[in-house]
Amino acid sequence: MNKIFSFDRFFKYFKYDLVNAKSNFGLSMLILGFLPIMAYIVANLFSLIFTGEWVAGDTGSAISGIAIGATFTISCIILGVKLYGSLTDKKAGSNWIMIPASTFEKFLSMFLIVFIIVPVCLAAMLVVSDLILSLLPGYTTITGLIGKGAAEMANNGFKVKYLPMIWLMWGQYALAFLLGAIIFKKAKVAKTILWMFIIGTVFGIIFTKLLGMTDIAEHFFSGISNASISGVQSRINWFLNISWFGWVAVLAAGIFWRLKTIKH
């Protein structure tokens, strides 16, 4: 068991991995975390130059929301490459293999950083950016808009947990790009996107064919039509949770397998 996992050994490697993550992604995270503020300032500068007016509150919130969306998209694409893309290089990969920690410990550290620590830190920075912008007159916070939307849906019988949903969606894409970063030696992002498109298309065709050959879809949708709002939400939640957690598990297994097979 000690060969697979030792808490002391894992903790030492985890600290080492965190320091490397800070060096390789710290500045990028800082920029991405405060991207809403930068986008808001740039938009207002252009508005003042060309119209002589400050951007209206709703428009400013929309700009901030777009920047937050861009932050999540960019971060999940570049994170894996910046943190672990060098593992496919002969020198860096060989040095990584020689670090005194088991493959499972290295995988666990990698998973915790990519799937939990980075999104938590990034989300915290985005919340701070949103709160700073809320000090400006007329600005409606994105967190406030999300809370308002959740409250309105709850009043209509739908309870949506936005944060877990966003986290799982971001996490599965971040893990996919991480897997691509440690598999492909060149054009890591482009090749990952290509394979995601191919795999998504193949699974879509297979899933559609299976639905056509069975009565699963008929039972599912007939059940929805006869169910209450809470029943509909329960069925949808089950489907989404199984899908999202299933992909996370598959990607995690793929990452672990790749780490086991890295040789230089």
KOLBANU-518313 format. One line per field, with one value per residue (C-alpha): x negated, y negated, z; chain; residue in three letters. Coordinates in nm, 3 decimals. Layout:
# KOLBANU-518313
u: c(X, ...) $
v: c(Y, ...) $
w: c(Z, ...) $
chain: c(A, ...) $
res: c(Ala, ...) $
//
This chain:
# KOLBANU-518313
u: c(0.000, -0.289, -0.408, -0.073, 0.007, -0.177, -0.027, -0.364, -0.505, -0.189, -0.182, -0.542, -0.470, -0.143, -0.325, -0.583, -0.303, -0.126, -0.443, -0.488, -0.122, -0.165, -0.476, -0.321, 0.037, 0.035, 0.004, 0.255, 0.503, 0.451, 0.526, 0.824, 0.963, 0.971, 1.064, 1.418, 1.271, 1.028, 1.302, 1.531, 1.259, 1.164, 1.529, 1.585, 1.270, 1.386, 1.735, 1.600, 1.376, 1.641, 1.967, 1.855, 2.076, 2.019, 2.153, 2.502, 2.551, 2.715, 2.466, 2.180, 2.317, 2.346, 1.982, 1.876, 2.082, 1.921, 1.577, 1.661, 1.771, 1.448, 1.251, 1.402, 1.353, 0.992, 0.891, 1.021, 0.842, 0.500, 0.478, 0.366, 0.108, -0.044, -0.062, -0.145, -0.201, -0.577, -0.540, -0.553, -0.898, -1.182, -1.377, -1.081, -0.898, -1.202, -1.252, -0.884, -0.911, -1.211, -1.026, -0.986, -0.609, -0.380, -0.182, 0.139, 0.007, -0.097, 0.241, 0.428, 0.230, 0.294, 0.666, 0.705, 0.527, 0.711, 1.055, 1.083, 0.815, 0.788, 1.166, 1.221, 0.945, 1.063, 1.425, 1.316, 1.125, 1.424, 1.651, 1.405, 1.401, 1.780, 1.795, 1.544, 1.753, 2.064, 1.919, 1.983, 2.326, 2.583, 2.385, 2.577, 2.357, 2.343, 2.382, 2.696, 2.834, 2.764, 2.933, 3.232, 3.261, 3.239, 3.507, 3.742, 3.699, 3.753, 4.080, 4.185, 4.097, 3.747, 3.454, 3.129, 2.793, 2.587, 2.250, 2.224, 2.353, 2.095, 1.819, 1.892, 1.921, 1.595, 1.424, 1.497, 1.367, 1.058, 0.985, 1.034, 0.779, 0.548, 0.563, 0.484, 0.194, 0.024, 0.095, 0.011, -0.340, -0.250, 0.063, 0.210, 0.517, 0.602, 0.570, 0.774, 1.055, 1.045, 1.068, 1.343, 1.540, 1.481, 1.567, 1.871, 1.997, 1.946, 2.114, 2.398, 2.460, 2.440, 2.670, 2.923, 2.915, 2.965, 3.262, 3.410, 3.364, 3.513, 3.812, 3.596, 3.669, 4.041, 4.053, 3.841, 4.046, 4.380, 4.276, 4.189, 4.522, 4.707, 4.484, 4.504, 4.252, 4.048, 4.061, 3.938, 3.654, 3.560, 3.535, 3.331, 3.102, 3.039, 2.956, 2.721, 2.547, 2.487, 2.359, 2.129, 1.988, 1.955, 1.739, 1.532, 1.468, 1.376, 1.141, 0.981, 0.922, 0.770, 0.536, 0.425, 0.363, 0.156, -0.055, -0.118, -0.238, -0.459, -0.806, -1.106) $
v: c(0.000, -0.236, -0.199, -0.325, -0.596, -0.750, -1.063, -1.219, -1.149, -1.271, -1.589, -1.671, -1.614, -1.807, -2.112, -2.081, -2.056, -2.361, -2.569, -2.469, -2.546, -2.892, -2.954, -2.825, -2.949, -3.213, -3.516, -3.375, -3.315, -3.668, -3.813, -3.587, -3.646, -4.021, -4.006, -4.138, -4.456, -4.500, -4.440, -4.687, -4.954, -4.906, -4.914, -5.238, -5.397, -5.329, -5.448, -5.775, -5.830, -5.767, -5.867, -6.072, -5.863, -5.602, -5.254, -5.203, -4.969, -4.678, -4.699, -4.704, -4.392, -4.222, -4.306, -4.165, -3.852, -3.796, -3.841, -3.585, -3.339, -3.404, -3.346, -3.003, -2.906, -3.021, -2.878, -2.528, -2.525, -2.648, -2.511, -2.158, -2.274, -2.533, -2.303, -1.963, -2.002, -1.972, -1.607, -1.507, -1.668, -1.422, -1.618, -1.748, -1.417, -1.221, -1.456, -1.416, -1.036, -1.047, -1.245, -1.016, -0.972, -0.702, -0.744, -0.751, -1.029, -1.232, -1.173, -1.267, -1.590, -1.672, -1.601, -1.808, -2.107, -2.103, -1.994, -2.165, -2.415, -2.615, -2.654, -2.752, -3.015, -3.140, -3.162, -3.354, -3.605, -3.648, -3.712, -3.976, -4.138, -4.139, -4.298, -4.566, -4.652, -4.664, -4.976, -5.160, -5.325, -5.134, -4.810, -4.489, -4.209, -3.883, -3.692, -3.896, -3.815, -3.444, -3.454, -3.635, -3.381, -3.091, -3.249, -3.301, -2.941, -2.819, -3.014, -2.823, -2.491, -2.447, -2.453, -2.499, -2.463, -2.683, -2.654, -2.271, -2.274, -2.529, -2.354, -2.013, -2.153, -2.344, -2.049, -1.795, -2.022, -2.113, -1.743, -1.675, -1.941, -1.813, -1.464, -1.609, -1.807, -1.494, -1.282, -1.506, -1.639, -1.926, -2.130, -2.004, -2.229, -2.193, -1.813, -1.792, -1.996, -1.777, -1.456, -1.601, -1.676, -1.325, -1.146, -1.370, -1.299, -0.922, -0.905, -1.123, -0.886, -0.577, -0.731, -0.832, -0.483, -0.320, -0.545, -0.452, -0.079, -0.084, -0.238, -0.418, -0.758, -0.684, -0.582, -0.879, -1.143, -0.982, -0.978, -1.347, -1.435, -1.261, -1.393, -1.702, -1.984, -1.834, -1.496, -1.645, -1.822, -1.501, -1.305, -1.577, -1.610, -1.238, -1.233, -1.533, -1.408, -1.063, -1.218, -1.477, -1.253, -0.970, -1.182, -1.306, -0.943, -0.841, -1.135, -1.076, -0.712, -0.822, -1.065, -0.799, -0.550, -0.806, -0.885, -0.513, -0.477, -0.787, -0.677, -0.874) $
w: c(0.000, 0.078, -0.281, -0.408, -0.154, 0.139, 0.290, 0.375, 0.031, -0.138, 0.069, -0.026, -0.393, -0.372, -0.232, -0.510, -0.769, -0.625, -0.646, -1.010, -1.079, -0.931, -1.144, -1.466, -1.433, -1.159, -1.387, -1.636, -1.354, -1.225, -1.569, -1.627, -1.279, -1.331, -1.700, -1.629, -1.479, -1.767, -2.025, -1.848, -1.839, -2.205, -2.314, -2.124, -2.263, -2.618, -2.527, -2.384, -2.687, -2.953, -2.781, -2.484, -2.254, -1.986, -2.065, -1.923, -1.627, -1.811, -2.095, -1.847, -1.676, -2.015, -2.094, -1.757, -1.816, -2.156, -1.998, -1.730, -1.999, -2.187, -1.866, -1.812, -2.176, -2.202, -1.865, -1.932, -2.270, -2.162, -1.808, -1.892, -2.145, -1.912, -1.609, -1.756, -2.129, -2.078, -1.972, -2.338, -2.369, -2.321, -2.059, -1.856, -1.880, -1.765, -1.470, -1.376, -1.387, -1.152, -0.883, -0.577, -0.577, -0.709, -1.029, -0.827, -0.604, -0.907, -1.067, -0.748, -0.715, -1.080, -1.046, -0.728, -0.883, -1.215, -1.099, -0.760, -0.662, -0.985, -1.042, -0.677, -0.692, -1.031, -0.916, -0.603, -0.817, -1.049, -0.750, -0.624, -0.970, -0.975, -0.628, -0.728, -1.034, -0.814, -0.651, -0.979, -1.017, -1.219, -1.234, -1.161, -1.031, -1.222, -0.897, -0.833, -1.177, -1.128, -0.787, -0.934, -1.215, -0.970, -0.751, -1.047, -1.160, -0.803, -0.792, -1.105, -0.947, -1.089, -0.849, -1.037, -0.863, -1.090, -0.917, -0.924, -1.283, -1.400, -1.206, -1.358, -1.711, -1.673, -1.504, -1.771, -2.047, -1.841, -1.788, -2.159, -2.253, -1.977, -2.129, -2.470, -2.323, -2.189, -2.498, -2.794, -2.839, -3.074, -3.153, -2.825, -2.815, -3.186, -3.178, -2.857, -3.011, -3.323, -3.118, -2.899, -3.216, -3.355, -3.029, -2.971, -3.322, -3.291, -2.950, -3.078, -3.369, -3.146, -2.885, -3.150, -3.303, -2.962, -2.891, -3.227, -3.165, -2.814, -2.639, -2.379, -2.528, -2.548, -2.182, -2.078, -2.261, -2.183, -1.817, -1.840, -2.001, -1.717, -1.439, -1.227, -1.258, -0.974, -1.147, -1.475, -1.295, -1.113, -1.439, -1.609, -1.305, -1.300, -1.669, -1.646, -1.331, -1.477, -1.799, -1.636, -1.361, -1.612, -1.843, -1.548, -1.445, -1.801, -1.843, -1.503, -1.596, -1.928, -1.752, -1.503, -1.785, -1.975, -1.668, -1.619, -1.978, -2.009, -2.111, -2.236) $
chain: c(A, A, A, A, A, A, A, A, A, A, A, A, A, A, A, A, A, A, A, A, A, A, A, A, A, A, A, A, A, A, A, A, A, A, A, A, A, A, A, A, A, A, A, A, A, A, A, A, A, A, A, A, A, A, A, A, A, A, A, A, A, A, A, A, A, A, A, A, A, A, A, A, A, A, A, A, A, A, A, A, A, A, A, A, A, A, A, A, A, A, A, A, A, A, A, A, A, A, A, A, A, A, A, A, A, A, A, A, A, A, A, A, A, A, A, A, A, A, A, A, A, A, A, A, A, A, A, A, A, A, A, A, A, A, A, A, A, A, A, A, A, A, A, A, A, A, A, A, A, A, A, A, A, A, A, A, A, A, A, A, A, A, A, A, A, A, A, A, A, A, A, A, A, A, A, A, A, A, A, A, A, A, A, A, A, A, A, A, A, A, A, A, A, A, A, A, A, A, A, A, A, A, A, A, A, A, A, A, A, A, A, A, A, A, A, A, A, A, A, A, A, A, A, A, A, A, A, A, A, A, A, A, A, A, A, A, A, A, A, A, A, A, A, A, A, A, A, A, A, A, A, A, A, A, A, A, A, A, A, A, A, A, A, A) $
res: c(Met, Asn, Lys, Ile, Phe, Ser, Phe, Asp, Arg, Phe, Phe, Lys, Tyr, Phe, Lys, Tyr, Asp, Leu, Val, Asn, Ala, Lys, Ser, Asn, Phe, Gly, Leu, Ser, Met, Leu, Ile, Leu, Gly, Phe, Leu, Pro, Ile, Met, Ala, Tyr, Ile, Val, Ala, Asn, Leu, Phe, Ser, Leu, Ile, Phe, Thr, Gly, Glu, Trp, Val, Ala, Gly, Asp, Thr, Gly, Ser, Ala, Ile, Ser, Gly, Ile, Ala, Ile, Gly, Ala, Thr, Phe, Thr, Ile, Ser, Cys, Ile, Ile, Leu, Gly, Val, Lys, Leu, Tyr, Gly, Ser, Leu, Thr, Asp, Lys, Lys, Ala, Gly, Ser, Asn, Trp, Ile, Met, Ile, Pro, Ala, Ser, Thr, Phe, Glu, Lys, Phe, Leu, Ser, Met, Phe, Leu, Ile, Val, Phe, Ile, Ile, Val, Pro, Val, Cys, Leu, Ala, Ala, Met, Leu, Val, Val, Ser, Asp, Leu, Ile, Leu, Ser, Leu, Leu, Pro, Gly, Tyr, Thr, Thr, Ile, Thr, Gly, Leu, Ile, Gly, Lys, Gly, Ala, Ala, Glu, Met, Ala, Asn, Asn, Gly, Phe, Lys, Val, Lys, Tyr, Leu, Pro, Met, Ile, Trp, Leu, Met, Trp, Gly, Gln, Tyr, Ala, Leu, Ala, Phe, Leu, Leu, Gly, Ala, Ile, Ile, Phe, Lys, Lys, Ala, Lys, Val, Ala, Lys, Thr, Ile, Leu, Trp, Met, Phe, Ile, Ile, Gly, Thr, Val, Phe, Gly, Ile, Ile, Phe, Thr, Lys, Leu, Leu, Gly, Met, Thr, Asp, Ile, Ala, Glu, His, Phe, Phe, Ser, Gly, Ile, Ser, Asn, Ala, Ser, Ile, Ser, Gly, Val, Gln, Ser, Arg, Ile, Asn, Trp, Phe, Leu, Asn, Ile, Ser, Trp, Phe, Gly, Trp, Val, Ala, Val, Leu, Ala, Ala, Gly, Ile, Phe, Trp, Arg, Leu, Lys, Thr, Ile, Lys, His) $
//
